């Protein structure tokens, strides 16, 4: 049994309206010094696989097919035994 943490971020140069709105609101609430806010999605996937390599392969396919859009997102996958 493995646990995968999949972090999905927008690629540099891709507009992040959610991050921009959050930054603006933080400033309106009086939080000075906020230079940037980025929105990030995180998924935790528990799965059974024969070994770590097979688990990583499955999770990479999940990320490509559903969890992210490879054109605009980068993904970081961290695997551990569950």
C-alpha positions, -999 to 999 in steps of 0.1 A, spaced: 0 0 0 13 34 -10 3 70 -4 9 96 -31 8 133 -25 3 151 -58 9 188 -58 -5 207 -89 7 242 -96 2 266 -126 33 269 -148 52 302 -147 35 327 -170 0 312 -166 -24 337 -151 -36 328 -116 -68 348 -110 -75 330 -77 -41 339 -64 -44 375 -76 -78 379 -59 -65 364 -27 -35 388 -27 -57 418 -33 -81 408 -5 -52 402 19 -40 437 12 -75 451 17 -76 434 51 -45 452 61 -18 425 55 11 445 42 41 431 25 24 403 6 44 400 -26 26 372 -43 -1 345 -37 -2 313 -58 -31 288 -58 -21 252 -55 -41 220 -55 -30 190 -35 -44 154 -38 -37 125 -16 -41 91 -33 -39 58 -14 -33 29 -37 -21 -7 -39 7 -16 -62 34 -43 -65 62 -19 -58 71 18 -56 79 20 -94 45 6 -103 28 30 -79 46 60 -93 37 50 -128 0 48 -119 0 81 -101 18 98 -130 -8 85 -153 -36 98 -130 -20 132 -129 -17 133 -168 -52 121 -174 -73 137 -146 -55 156 -118 -38 182 -140 -35 197 -174 1 192 -185 -1 222 -208 -7 247 -179 3 227 -148 34 213 -132 30 183 -109 52 171 -80 46 135 -68 58 123 -34 54 86 -26 55 69 7 44 35 22 10 38 38 
